[in-house]
């Protein structure tokens, strides 16, 4: 079973409560405002700030 992209409509960044973008090739949900990437593990979004990685300068553009 793959990640259900319909969830993006109801998911929000746990830090700023903003919109998340789905980056399918990396398997991540991206918050452009906070510059964080949340992993999707076993088709489940891990929306914990401590598990998120900071976006690189190139990814921020």
C-alpha positions as CSV (number, residue, x, y, z in Angstrom):
1,X,0.0,0.0,0.0
2,X,1.4,3.4,-1.0
3,X,1.1,6.7,0.8
4,X,-2.4,8.1,0.2
5,X,-1.9,11.6,-1.3
6,X,-5.4,12.6,-0.3
7,X,-4.1,12.9,3.3
8,X,-2.1,16.0,2.2
9,X,-5.4,18.0,2.3
10,X,-5.8,17.4,6.0
11,X,-2.2,17.1,7.2
12,X,-0.4,20.2,8.5
13,X,3.1,21.0,9.7
14,X,3.3,20.3,13.4
15,X,5.5,23.4,14.0
16,X,3.7,26.2,12.1
17,X,0.4,24.4,11.2
18,X,1.1,25.3,7.6
19,X,0.6,23.4,4.3
20,X,2.8,20.4,3.5
21,X,4.0,19.5,0.0
22,X,4.5,15.8,-1.0
23,X,7.9,15.0,-2.5
24,X,7.2,11.5,-3.9
25,X,10.7,10.7,-5.1
26,X,12.2,11.4,-1.7
27,X,9.3,10.0,0.3
28,X,8.9,13.2,2.3
29,X,6.4,15.9,3.3
30,X,8.0,19.4,2.9
31,X,7.2,22.5,4.9
32,X,8.7,25.4,2.9
33,X,8.0,27.9,5.7
34,X,10.0,26.1,8.4
35,X,12.3,24.5,5.8
36,X,11.8,21.0,7.2
37,X,11.3,17.7,5.5
38,X,9.2,15.0,7.4
39,X,9.9,11.4,6.4
40,X,7.2,8.9,5.3
41,X,8.1,5.5,6.8
42,X,6.1,2.4,5.9
43,X,3.5,4.7,4.2
44,X,3.0,6.6,7.4
45,X,4.0,10.3,7.8
46,X,6.3,10.9,10.7
47,X,5.3,14.4,11.8
48,X,7.7,14.8,14.6
49,X,10.0,17.8,14.6
50,X,12.8,15.8,16.0
51,X,12.5,13.3,13.1
52,X,12.5,16.1,10.4
53,X,15.5,17.1,8.5
54,X,16.4,20.7,7.6
55,X,16.2,21.4,3.9
56,X,19.4,22.2,2.0
57,X,20.0,25.5,0.4
58,X,19.2,23.9,-3.1
59,X,16.0,22.4,-1.8
60,X,14.8,25.7,-0.5
61,X,14.6,27.3,-4.0
